[in-house]
């Protein structure tokens, strides 16, 4: 299980928690800009579905 960088909720990341050739659910979403990832914290960690969608919504509405 992975833990969300923003809220701490546990979730399954297909790329970290699944088989080596699995893609994660997040791959179906638009990518966040690198600057947004860097400002959110550790860019190597994941966000849960709710937090990632919130970040995308805020980014797209800015």
Steps between C-alpha positions, in 0.01 A plus 500: 500500500605857435424800718381829353758777516231755581245333733671177608216272382616159382421388146630266233745641249524265204859599425627463858270237652416290195691276261793662319309539172183652655399855430341705776148649500664845494635442148145559368508857638683800355850542644569767758766754403839429661495836682171409669638162604814660641299753701275223638791316662696190403444457122578128522197426721139454395170667575177312570226529235312775688806718564637458147162594352486804730847612389404455135174691546678792669772502233255492211288779653796734562 
